[in-house]
Amino acid sequence: VQLQASGGGLVQPGGSLTLSCAASGSFDGINHMGWHRQAPGKQRELVARITSDDSTNFADSVKGRFTVSRDNTKNTLYLQMNSLKPEDTGVYYCNAQLRSAYVVYDWWGQGTLVTVSS
C-alpha cells in the first residue's frame, strides 16, 4: 500500500496550492482520509478530514480557506489551499483508514513540503 502525496512547493502569501494524495496497492476500500501538517518545531496537527460519505471537518486556522475533497474512482484525496499564510508552512501528510477483508488500519503518506513566503 502506498499513499503518494504531491503538489507542495513555494508560494507567496495570499497564493494558492492544491495537494493530491493517491492511494494504491492492495486494499478493499477507504474509510476516512485526511491531511495533517507539521511545522518546524511543532507537533503534527490535523488540517482537514473527509469521511467516506464526504463529511468534512477542518482545523479552525484553515476554515474558509482550505477545501478537502476525494475522488473515490481514483482513490485520491485533494486539499485546495487558498489565501495561504506564512503560518501554513510545513510538511503536509496524508493519511487514510483502509479496509482489507475484515481488517481496518491507518496508513500514512511520505509528506509534501509547503512553504509560504515572499
Residue pairs with C-beta under 8 A, 6 or more apart in sequence:
1 23
1 24
1 25
1 26
1 27
1 98
1 107
2 23
2 24
2 25
2 109
3 21
3 22
3 23
3 94
3 95
3 96
3 107
3 108
3 109
3 110
4 21
4 22
4 24
4 109
4 110
5 19
5 20
5 21
5 92
5 93
5 94
5 109
5 110
5 111
5 112
6 19
6 20
6 21
6 22
6 112
7 17
7 18
7 19
7 20
7 79
7 112
8 17
8 19
8 92
8 112
8 113
8 114
8 115
9 17
9 113
9 114
9 115
10 115
10 117
11 17
11 84
11 114
11 115
11 116
12 84
12 116
12 117
12 118
13 84
13 85
13 86
13 116
13 117
13 118
14 83
14 84
15 84
15 116
16 80
16 81
16 82
16 83
16 84
17 81
17 84
17 114
18 78
18 79
18 80
18 81
19 35
19 78
19 79
19 81
19 92
19 94
19 112
19 114
20 76
20 77
20 78
21 33
21 35
21 76
21 77
21 78
21 94
21 96
21 109
22 74
22 75
22 76
22 77
23 30
23 33
23 75
23 76
23 77
23 96
23 98
23 107
24 75
26 100
27 98
27 99
27 100
28 98
28 99
28 100
28 101
29 52
29 98
29 99
30 52
30 72
30 75
30 96
30 97
30 98
30 99
31 51
31 52
31 96
31 97
31 98
31 99
31 104
32 49
32 50
32 51
32 52
32 96
32 97
33 49
33 50
33 70
33 77
33 94
33 95
33 96
33 97
34 46
34 47
34 48
34 49
34 50
34 68
34 77
34 94
34 95
34 96
35 46
35 47
35 48
35 49
35 68
35 77
35 79
35 92
35 93
35 94
36 44
36 45
36 46
36 47
36 92
36 93
36 94
36 95
37 44
37 45
37 47
37 88
37 90
37 91
37 92
37 93
37 114
38 44
38 45
38 90
38 91
38 93
38 111
39 87
39 89
39 90
40 89
40 90
42 90
44 93
45 59
46 59
47 58
47 59
47 62
47 66
47 79
47 92
48 56
48 57
48 58
48 59
48 62
48 66
48 68
48 79
49 56
49 57
49 58
49 68
50 56
50 68
50 69
50 70
50 77
54 69
54 70
56 68
58 66
58 68
61 87
62 81
62 88
65 81
65 82
65 83
65 84
66 79
66 80
66 81
66 82
67 79
67 80
67 82
68 77
68 78
68 79
68 80
69 77
69 78
69 80
70 76
70 77
70 78
71 78
77 94
77 96
79 92
81 88
81 114
84 114
84 116
85 116
86 116
86 117
87 116
88 114
88 116
89 114
89 115
89 116
89 117
90 113
90 114
91 111
91 112
91 113
91 114
92 111
92 112
92 113
92 114
93 108
93 109
93 110
93 111
94 108
94 109
95 106
95 107
95 108
95 109
96 106
96 107
97 104
97 105
97 106
97 107
98 104
98 105
98 106
98 107
